[in-house]
Amino acid sequence: MKNITILVSRLLMVCNSFGQKIDSSELDAAILKADSIITTDNRVFFKNVESIIVYSDGEIKFEKYYNGFKKDSLHQIQSQTKSIVALLMGIAIDKGFVKSENEPVSKYFPEYFNNENELKKTVTIRDLLTMSAGFEWEEMLPFDDPKNDNMNMFRSGKWLNYALTRSMAKKPFTEFKYNSGNPMIVAGIIEKATKMKLKNFAVKYLFEPLQIKDYRWLEDQTGFCHAGGGLHLKPMDMMKIGILVMNEGKWLNQQLISEHWITKATSSYMPTSFDISTYGYYWWIRDRNLTNGKSTKIMSAEGAGGQKLYIFPEYNLIIAFTERNYSTPQVSPIFIQESILPILE
């Protein structure tokens, strides 16, 4: 298979040998078919695909870049940033900077969480991680809608402050409500607990061990990193995140994140307001039916426009797409549904 990245293949851990098997020839055929369609089909959503990387049974099986996008190009991973922030919180807990995700947010920001009402004082880090903090928040609206809190937060220039000052609408941990302000608060807690900027903490404890050398992180006027969607990475470096998660937090001979935290982060806590998915700690969880009558778990980090990292832990398989399909159909869900699920036994 062309475009195999030899260097990365040598670095990656071979996954759990007890996983289900995939017919390699069927997987190759599915990839080649997708590659051919993306290369030759002139429909706009195929022209908006930028990269596909497939990792299977301990090696990079396929890596290709499309439509002017290059291997070394940094790509804004959008809300996949949230999934990485959840991993960083796990590291902060593992290393004792934060006691646990069950701590109240008021411990770190008492000036915002003790002066309003009793309900807000009960919000925990776990509630932030599961999009169930209960804040008044609307972002599933057009970008130009004046009620779009995500855009209002961005325009404020003080993202953490905007997120912290929201009023309560629901009791925490009772309802999923997608809120890109929540990871801002998680990032703020990491910074307060570690006395490090979020990006510096990420570099020291995650990026350097994974040999992620090139990145860019969007910051507001205070120098605070956009923890909800502002990280730019190379697609292959995002694949490393997927391999780390599938390997239960281990990279080579190093346990970068505890297996306990990875299990927590990729467990289902409540249904989302989108499709059949449930939600972990900023990771999406789905049980998908297979043609043999069985089902399989898929864990994913997802960002607007088609930034998708799909992990099939039972099959030692990871598939990563980057796209520019913000207002057009995304290609990766079609590929998963029509080409990958049917070949899983």
BATORFI-435613 format. One record per residue: residue in three letters; x, y, z of N, C-alpha, C in turn. Coordinates in steps of 0.2 Angstrom, whole numbers, plus 2048, in hexadecimal, padded with zeros to 3 digits. Example, Ala and Ser with C-alpha at 12.3 -4.5 7.8 and 13.67 -1.06 7.14 Angstrom:
ALA8427E482783E7EA8278427F0827 SER8407F58238447FB824840800827 
***
This chain:
MET8047FA800800800800804806800 LYS80380B7FC8078117FB807815801 ASN80B81A80180C81F80680C81D80D ILE80F81780E810815815815819818 THR81481B81E81981F82281D81B826 ILE82381982482781482782981782E LEU82B81D82F82D81F83582881F83B VAL82282183981D82183E81B81983F SER81B81583A81A80E83B81E80B841 ARG82580D84082A80A84582880D84C LEU82581384D82481685381E813857 LEU81981085381380F856813808859 MET80F80885E80E8018628097FD85E VAL80B7F685E8077F185B8017F0860 CYS7FB7F185E7F57F18627F37EA865 ASN7EE7EA8697EC7E486C7EB7DE867 SER7EE7D88697EE7D38647E77CF864 PHE7E37D18697DD7CD86A7D77D0867 GLY7D97D58627D37D985F7D07D5859 GLN7CB7D78577C77D38517CC7D584B LYS7CB7D08467CF7D18407CB7D483A ILE7CF7D78367CC7DA8307D07D782A ASP7CC7D58257CF7D281F7D37D881C SER7DA7D781B7DE7DC8197DC7DE812 SER7DB7D980E7D97DB8067D37DF806 GLU7CE7DD80A7C87E180A7C97E880C LEU7CD7E98117CF7F08137D27F480E ASP7D77F080B7DB7F48057D67F6800 ALA7D27F17FE7CD7F37F97C87F97FA ALA7C67F98017C27FF8037C6805803 ILE7CC8058057D080B8047D180D7FD LEU7D38097F97D580A7F27CF80D7EE LYS7C980A7F07C380D7ED7C18147EF ALA7C28157F67C181C7F87C68217F5 ASP7CC81F7F57D28237F17D08257EA SER7CE8207E77CC8217E07C68267DF ILE7C18257E37BB82A7E37BD8317E4 ILE7C18317EA7C38387EC7C883B7E6 THR7CC8377E37D083A7DE7CD83C7D8 THR7C88387D67C48397CF7BE83C7CF ASP7BA83C7D57B383F7D57B48467D6 ASN7B084A7D27B08517D27AB8557D7 ARG7A78517DA7A38547DF7A68577E4 VAL7A485D7E67A78617EB7AA85E7F1 PHE7A585A7F47A78577FB7AD8527FA PHE7AE84F7F47B484B7F37BA8507F2 LYS7B98557EF7BF85A7EE7C185E7F5 ASN7BD85D7FA7BE8608007C285B805 VAL7C38558037C78518077CE853807 GLU7D185380C7D885580D7DD84F80E SER7DB84A8127E08458147DC83F817 ILE7DF8398157DC8338187E282F81B ILE7E282D8217E78288247E4822827 VAL7E681C8267E38168297E981282C TYR7E88118327EC80D8377E9806838 SER7EC8018377E97FA8387EF7F583A ASP7ED7F28407F27ED8427F97EF843 GLY7FA7F58468017F78488047FB843 GLU8017FD83D805800838800805834 ILE80480A83180080F82D7FF80B826 LYS7F980A8257F780681F7F680A819 PHE7F481081A7F28158147F381C817 GLU7F68208137F78278157F782B80E LYS7F283080D7F28348077EF83A808 TYR7F183F8047EF8468057EC8487FE TYR7E784D7FF7E384E7F97E28567F8 ASN7E18587F27DE85E7F07E28647F3 GLY7E98637F27EE8687F47F08687FB PHE7ED8647FF7F08638067F685F806 LYS7FB86080A80185D80A802859811 LYS80785581180885181780A85581D ASP80E85A81C81085E82180C865822 SER80686581F80286A8217FE86A827 LEU7FE86F82B7FA86F8317F3870830 HIS7EF86D8337E886D8327E486F838 GLN7DF8738387DB87583E7D786F840 ILE7D886C8457D48658477CD86784A GLN7CB86D84B7C586F84D7C486C854 SER7BE8698557BC86785B7BF86085D GLN7C385D8597C885885B7CD85B861 THR7CD8618617D18648667CF86286D LYS7C886286E7C58608747C785A876 SER7C78558727C984E8747D184E876 ILE7D58528747DC8538767DC85687D VAL7D885B87E7D785E8847D585988A ALA7D18558887CF85088D7D484B88F LEU7D984A88A7DF84688C7E384A890 LEU7E485088F7E88548937E685589A MET7DF85589B7DC8558A27DE84E8A5 GLY7DE8498A17E08428A47E78428A7 ILE7EB8458A37F28468A57F384A8AB ALA7F084F8AB7F08548B17EE8508B7 ILE7E984C8B77E68488BC7EB8428BE ASP7EE83F8B97F38398BA7F983C8BE LYS7FB8428BC8018458BF8008498C6 GLY7F98498C87F884C8CE7F78538CE PHE7F78568C97F585D8C97EE85F8CA VAL7E985A8C87E285B8C97E18548CD LYS7DC8558D27DB84F8D67D784A8D2 SER7D184C8CF7CD8488CB7C884C8C7 GLU7C58498C37C084C8BF7B984E8C3 ASN7B984B8C97B384C8CD7B48528D1 GLU7B98568D17BA85C8D47B58618D2 PRO7B38668D67AF86B8D47B38708D0 VAL7B08738CB7B38798C77B487F8CC SER7B087F8D17B18858D57B78858D9 LYS7BB87F8DA7C187F8DD7C68838D9 TYR7C68848D37CA8878CF7C888E8CD PHE7C288F8CC7BF8968CA7B98988CF PRO7BB8998D67B689A8DB7B28A18D9 GLU7B68A58D67B38AC8D57AD8AB8D0 TYR7AD8A68CC7A88A58C77A28A08C9 PHE7A489C8CE7A08968CF79D8968D6 ASN79E89B8DA79C89C8E17978A18E2 ASN7978A68DD7938AC8DE78C8AC8DB GLU78A8A78D77848A78D477E8A38D7 ASN77F89D8D777A8998DA77D8928DC GLU77988E8E077B8888E277D8838DD LEU7798838D777987E8D278087F8CE LYS7828858CD7888868C978E8838CD LYS78E8848D47938818D879487A8D8 THR78F8768D579086F8D579386C8CF VAL7948718CA79786F8C479E86C8C5 THR7A08668C27A68638C37AA8628BC ILE7B08618BC7B48608B67B185A8B2 ARG7AE8558B57AB8508B17A58538AD ASP7A18578B079C85A8AC79E85E8A6 LEU7A48618A77A78658A17A986089C LEU7AC85B89E7AF8568997A9852895 THR7A385289879E84E895799852892 MET79A85989179585E88E78F85D892 SER78F85D89978985D89D7898628A3 ALA78D8678A278E86C8A778786F8A9 GLY7838708A477C8738A677C87B8A4 PHE78187D8A17818858A077C88789B GLU77A88D89B77689089577B891890 TRP77988D88A77E88E88477B88B87E GLU77C88F87977988D87277F88E86D GLU78188986978588986478488685D MET77E88285E77C87E858777883854 LEU77A88985277788E84F77B891849 PRO77889484477C89783F78289C842 PHE78789C83F78D8A084278B8A7843 ASP7878AA83E7858B183F77F8B2844 ASP77C8AD8477778AE84C77A8B1852 PRO7778B78547798BA85A7798B6860 LYS7758B18607748AC8667798A7866 ASN77E8A68617838A18617888A2866 ASP78889F86C78D8A087179489E86F ASN79589986B79C89786879F89D865 MET79B8A086079E8A685D79E8AC861 ASN79A8AD86679A8B386A7A08B286F MET7A28AC8717A88AB8757AE8AC871 PHE7AE8AA86B7B48AC8667B58B3866 ARG7B08B78647B08BE8637B28C2869 SER7B08BF86F7B28C28757B98C4876 GLY7BD8BF8747C58C08747C78BE87B LYS7C28BC8807C48B98867C08B3887 TRP7C28AD8847BE8A78847BD8A488A LEU7C28A388F7C18A08957BC8A4899 ASN7BD8AB8997B88AF89D7B18AE89B TYR7B08AE8947A98AD8917A68A6894 ALA7AA8A18937A789A8957A689A89D LEU7AA89D8A17A989D8A87A38A18AA THR7A18A68A779C8AB8A97958A98A7 ARG7948A38A478D8A08A278989E8A8 SER7828A08A777E89E8AC77C8978AC MET7788948B177688D8B076F88C8AD ALA76E8878AA7688858A776587F8A9 LYS76A87A8AB7688738AD76C8718B3 LYS76A86C8B676E8688BB7738658B8 PRO7798658BA77F8628B777E85B8B6 PHE7818588B17818518B077A84E8AF THR7768518AC76F84F8AB76E84F8A3 GLU77185389F76F854898775856894 PHE77685388E77C85588A77A85B886 LYS77F86088677E866883785868880 TYR78586887A78C86987778E871878 ASN79487187B79687887D79D87987D SER7A087D8787A787D8777AA88287C GLY7A68858807A98888867AC88488C ASN7A987E88C7AB8798917B2877891 PRO7B587588B7BC87488B7C087A88D MET7BE88088C7C288688E7C3886895 ILE7BD8848997BE8848A07C387E8A2 VAL7C287889F7C78738A07CE87589F ALA7CF87889A7D687B8987D888089E GLY7D38848A07D58898A57D78858AC ILE7D48808AD7D587C8B37DC8798B3 ILE7DE8768AD7E48738AC7EA8798AD GLU7E887F8AA7ED8848AB7EE8868B2 LYS7E98878B67E98898BD7ED8838C1 ALA7EB87D8C07EE8788C47F58768C2 THR7F78778BC7FE8768BA80287C8BA LYS7FF8828BA8038888B98078888B3 MET8048858AE8078858A78018878A2 LYS80388A89D7FF88B8977FD885894 LEU7F78848927F487E88F7F987B88A LYS7FB87F8857FF87C88080687A882 ASN80987D88780F87B88A80E87588E PHE80987489180786D895806868890 ALA80386988A802864885809862882 VAL80D86788081486687E818861882 LYS81886388881C85F88D81A85888E TYR81385788F81185189180D84C88C LEU80C84F88680984C88180C84C87A PHE80D852878810853871817851870 GLU81C853875823851875823849875 PRO82084587A82183E87A81E83B873 LEU81983E87081683C86A81A83E863 GLN81F84286582384585F81F84985B ILE81A84D85E81685285A81A85985B LYS81D85B85582286085681F867853 ASP81A86684E81786C84B81086C84C TYR80E87284F80787385180687A851 ARG80087C8517FE8838527F7883856 TRP7F788885B7F18888607EE88F860 LEU7E889085D7E589785D7E4899864 GLU7E68A08657E58A386C7E18A986C ASP7DE8AB8717DA8B18727DF8B7874 GLN7DC8BD8757E08C38767E38C287D THR7E18BD8817E58BC8887EA8B7887 GLY7EB8B48817F08AF8807ED8A8882 PHE7E78A78837E48A18857E289D87F CYS7E489687F7E389287A7DC890879 HIS7DA8908727D388D8717D3886872 ALA7D08848787D087D8797CA879876 GLY7C587D8737C087A8707C0878868 GLY7C687B8657C687A85E7CC87D85B GLY7D188085E7D688485C7DD88185A LEU7DD87A85B7E487785A7E5875853 HIS7EB8768507ED8748497F286F84A LEU7F18698477F68638467F686183F LYS7FC85D83E7FC8598387F8853839 PRO7F58508337F084B8347F4844837 MET7FA8438357FE83E8387FF83E840 ASP7FF8458428008458497F984484D MET7F484684A7ED84484D7EC83D84D MET7EF8398487EF8328487F282F84E LYS7F88328507FB8308567F783085C ILE7F383685C7EE8368627EA830862 GLY7E782E85C7E382885C7E682285E ILE7EC82185C7F081B85E7F181B865 LEU7F38218687F482186F7ED81F873 VAL7E88218717E18208747E0818873 MET7E181686D7DF80E86C7E480A870 ASN7EA80C8717EF8098757EE80A87D GLU7E980D87F7E780E8867EC813889 GLY7EE8188867F281D8897FA81B888 LYS7FC81688580381488580681687E TRP80C81987E80F81A878816817878 LEU81881387481F80F87581F80C87C ASN82480D88082480B88682280F88C GLN81E81588A81D81A88F81581A88F GLN81381A89680B81B89780A822898 LEU80982689280882D89280182F896 ILE7FC82B8957F682C8997F482589C SER7F18268A27EF81F8A57EA81C8A1 GLU7EA8158A17E581189E7DE8138A1 HIS7DE8148A87D88168AB7D581C8A9 TRP7D98218A77D68278A47D382689D ILE7D78228997D48218927CE81D892 THR7CD8188977C78158987C181989A LYS7C381E89E7BD8238A07BC82789A ALA7C182A8977C082F8917BC82C88C THR7BC82588B7B98228857B381E887 SER7B081F88D7AA81C88F7A482088E SER79E81D88D79882188C795823892 TYR79382A89279082C89878982F897 MET788831891781833890780833888 PRO77A83388677883487E77A83B87D THR77C83C87677C843874776845870 SER77684B86E77184D86A77284D863 PHE77784886177984785A778840859 ASP77583D853775837851774831857 ILE77882C85677782685B77D827860 SER78182C86078782C86478682D86B THR78A82B86F78B82D876791831877 TYR79283387D79883887F79C835884 GLY7A38368837A78348897AA83B88B TYR7B183B88C7B484288E7B7845888 TYR7B28488857B484C87E7B6847879 TRP7B484087A7B483B8747AD839873 TRP7AC83786C7A583586A7A682D86A ILE7A082A86C7A082386D79A820869 ARG79B81B865795819861796811861 ASP79080D86179080686078D805859 ARG79080385578E80284E78D7FB84C ASN7877F98497857F38477897F0841 LEU78B7EA84178F7E783C78A7E2838 THR78C7E08327887DC82E7877D5831 ASN78C7D383578B7CC8387877CC83E GLY7837D284077F7D28457827D484C LYS7887D584C78C7D785278C7DF851 SER78F7E28567907E98567987EA859 THR79A7F08577A17F28597A17F985C LYS7A67FB8607A68018637AB80585F ILE7A980C85D7AD81085A7AE81785E MET7B48188607B681E8637B882485E SER7B682A85F7B882F85A7B983685D ALA7BE83985A7BF84085B7BD844855 GLU7B98498567B584B8507B6853850 GLY7B785684A7B785D84A7B385F844 ALA7B18668447AC86883E7B0868838 GLY7AC8678337AF86682C7B1860829 GLY7B185B82E7B385482C7BA85282F GLN7BC8558347C28538387C084D83C LYS7C284783A7BF84183D7C583C83F LEU7C58398457CA8348477C682E84A TYR7C58298467C18238487C681E84B ILE7C481B8517C88168547C3810855 PHE7C580A8527C28048537C67FF857 PRO7C580085E7CA7FC8627CA7F5861 GLU7C47F28607C47EB85F7C77E8859 TYR7C97ED8547CC7EB84E7D37EE84D ASN7D57F18527DC7F48517DC7F884B LEU7D77FC84A7D68008447D5808846 ILE7D880C8427D78138437D781683C ILE7D281B83B7D181E8357D0825836 ALA7D48298337D48318347D383482D PHE7CF83982D7CD83D8287CE84482A THR7D08498257CF8508257CC85281F GLU7C78578207C385981A7C286181B ARG7BF8638167BD86A8167B586B815 ASN7B18668177AA8658167A686881B TYR7A686F81C7A387382179B87381F SER79A874819793875817791870812 THR79586B81179486680C79485F80F PRO79185980C792853810799851811 GLN79A84E8177A084B8197A1844816 VAL7A78438147A983C8117AA837816 SER7AD83881B7B083381F7AA82F822 PRO7A483282479F82D82779C829822 ILE79C82B81B79A82681679F821815 PHE7A58228157AA81D8157AA81881A ILE7A981A8207A88158267A2811825 GLN79C81482379681082379680C81D GLU79880E81779880A81179E805810 SER7A38078127A98038107AD7FF816 ILE7AC80281C7B07FF8227AC7FB826 LEU7A67FD8287A27F882C7A07F2829 PRO79F7F282279D7EB81F7A37E681F ILE7A97E88207AF7E38207B17E1827 LEU7AE7E482C7B07E28337AC7DC835 GLU7B07D78377AC7D08387AB7CF840 
***
